[in-house]
Amino acid sequence: MKNLNKSTQKLITTILTIFVLYIVMQVMEQTGNLSSLMSGLLVPVCAYSLVAVGLNLCVGYLGELSLGHAGFMCVGAFTSAFFSKTFQGTIPDVPRFILALVIGTLAAALFGFLIAIPVLRLSGDYLAIVTLAFGEIIKNVINVLYIGMDGNGIHFSMKDMMSLGLEPGGTMLINGPQGITGTPRQSTFTIAVLLLILSLIITHNFVNSRTGRAVKAIRDNQIAAETVGLPITKYKLVAFTISAAIAGVGGVLYAHNINSLTATTNNFGYNMSIMILVYVVLGGIGNFSGSVVAAVVLTLLPELLRGLSNYRMLIYSIVLIALMLFNWAPGILKFREEHGLTGAAIIGKFKKNKEVQ
């Protein structure tokens, strides 16, 4: 451990902590000391943590404020659930879930790539507004989709269920505002923890790679990065696409943990985007481990305080303010100083690596 850099040590510590907590939760669940309500939150907590990690890559390392990651989560959720529902009787459970995970992740990555092409030309408030609009568009489009399947194939409409013209015995796949019902519940806590750990490893390797150092250089000083010949658009697209893909993984987990998947404001709309951003800010911008901690604390805390009835949300709000005022996680400035991530340092490292190659 002593020969490893600080970021790698932090990653290993985070993974070990997650593993210990996983063991504790499994023991509590097996012994009956974990309530059914808390048990039902284990997979959603991991899903929200994944989306927060993806957003932190966009905000903390790319330096772009996005309010549309709930939209990417929504894309991953509905594409994977649609696939699982369509092939529920033809593909075995395990291969079907693996394919659904791949499809949901790729779909979110594709949308992230397509959205990033025009959106990343903007910055600041303009970028936040456009990504927020994207999330709302995705949610509203899904709410008017009616897709069914019968012996004649798949039927599609954006009017109502009756306009599909399904034969008797046909199956509704997406039923407008009612969404998708009957999705196989294949997201387990074990799978969720493994995917969360995998996402932390991927993001850690990415930000410490040659591409990641270029992304951080662009974030710190785009003009200087252009001066040394960095392809700005290319690196921004790569970072934003990976960020969207991780959010899509969270959506797949979320979709396969509930019986009825609907595109509401609380699930995939503005409220969810803001909540994910709160996880990132409270956990520390540029701090993936902090995003996971904040997601876990702020998701489980309201349920832990449920016995306090009317005072529950008051205490939750006070804790939220206290965390913001006395945030233990390193902010972006301290994070850069600890790791030597000032603009000049990053560009110097990039030039040195380029000369070696």
Secondary structure, DSSP 8 states (H G I E B T S, - for coil): -TTS-HHHHHHHHHHHHHHHHHHHHHHHHHHT-S-HHHHHTHHHHHHHHHHHHHHHIIIIII----S-HHHHHHHHHHHHHHHHHHTTTTS-HHHHHHHHHHHHHHHHHHHHHHHHHHHTTS-HHHHHHHHHHHHHHHHHHHTT-EEEEETTEEEEESS-SGGG---TT-EEEEEGGG-EE-------HHHHHHHHHHHHHHHHHHHTSHHHHHHHHHHH-HHHHHHTT--HHHHHHHHHHHHHHHHHHHHHHHHTT-SEE---HHHHSHHHHHHHHHHHHHH-TT-HHHHHHHHHHHHHHHHHTGGGGGGHHHHHHHHHHHHHHT--S--HHHHHHHHT-SHHHHHHHHHHHHHH-
